[in-house]
Amino acid sequence: MMASEERHDAALYLFCALMIEAMLWAFTGCSAPAAYANDRVPEAPGQPLDATRHPAPAFADGSWSYRVVNRTTGAVCWLVWMEKAEGQGQWVAIPDARQEME
């Protein structure tokens, strides 16, 4: 009788341990990081623009800026969020200075 209860307890402990491990795997393995500074937008056929996200420069009002490359022309610019007045702003395209030097 005692061996039966011990096997039942061992099976219950094993089941609980497997459930905890499955939950930890689901919460850590399935959640992707929110953002990286150099995330790339995947290239898609027929889509001429590629963009990478970077931290905004000191003069910008937003949290992020985007470096946009036109694959067909090679033109490069930065999109930066600038505030006009409180609560009102717009994206401003700034040409990439490195491209103009070449």
C-alpha positions in Angstrom: 0.0 0.0 0.0 2.8 2.4 0.9 4.6 1.9 -2.4 1.5 2.8 -4.3 1.1 6.1 -2.5 4.8 6.9 -3.0 4.5 6.3 -6.8 1.4 8.5 -6.8 3.2 11.3 -5.0 6.3 10.9 -7.3 4.1 11.1 -10.4 2.3 14.2 -9.0 5.7 15.9 -8.3 6.9 15.0 -11.7 3.8 16.4 -13.3 4.1 19.6 -11.3 7.8 20.0 -12.3 7.0 19.5 -16.0 4.2 22.0 -15.8 6.4 24.6 -14.2 9.1 23.9 -16.8 6.6 24.3 -19.6 5.4 27.6 -18.2 8.9 29.0 -17.8 9.8 27.9 -21.4 6.6 29.5 -22.7 7.3 32.8 -20.9 11.0 33.0 -21.7 11.2 31.3 -25.0 8.2 32.6 -26.8 8.5 36.3 -25.9 10.6 38.3 -28.2 12.6 41.4 -27.1 10.7 44.6 -27.6 13.2 46.4 -29.7 16.8 46.5 -30.7 18.6 49.6 -31.9 19.5 48.1 -35.2 16.5 46.1 -36.1 16.1 45.7 -39.9 12.9 45.8 -41.8 12.9 42.6 -43.9 13.3 43.2 -47.6 10.3 42.3 -49.7 10.3 42.2 -53.5 8.9 45.3 -55.0 9.5 47.4 -51.9 12.3 49.9 -52.6 12.8 51.2 -49.1 14.8 49.7 -46.3 14.8 51.2 -42.8 16.8 50.7 -39.6 15.7 52.1 -36.3 18.2 54.0 -34.1 18.0 56.0 -30.9 17.0 59.6 -31.7 19.6 62.3 -31.8 19.9 64.8 -29.0 18.0 67.6 -30.9 15.0 65.4 -31.7 11.9 65.1 -29.6 11.0 61.5 -30.2 12.6 58.3 -28.9 13.6 56.8 -32.2 14.9 57.9 -35.6 15.0 55.8 -38.8 17.7 55.6 -41.4 15.9 55.0 -44.7 17.6 53.7 -47.9 16.0 53.7 -51.3 17.4 50.6 -53.0 16.5 51.7 -56.5 18.3 55.1 -56.3 20.7 54.7 -53.4 19.4 57.8 -51.7 19.7 57.8 -47.9 17.9 60.0 -45.4 17.1 60.1 -41.7 13.5 60.4 -40.4 13.4 62.3 -37.1 10.3 63.3 -35.0 10.3 67.0 -34.3 7.7 68.9 -32.2 6.2 72.1 -33.6 4.1 72.9 -30.5 3.2 70.8 -27.5 1.4 67.7 -28.7 1.9 68.6 -32.4 4.8 67.3 -34.4 5.9 65.7 -37.7 8.5 63.5 -39.2 11.3 65.4 -40.8 13.5 63.9 -43.5 17.2 64.9 -43.1 19.6 63.9 -45.9 22.5 61.7 -44.8 25.6 63.8 -44.7 27.9 60.8 -45.4 26.2 60.2 -48.7 26.7 63.8 -49.8 30.5 63.5 -49.1 31.0 60.7 -51.5 
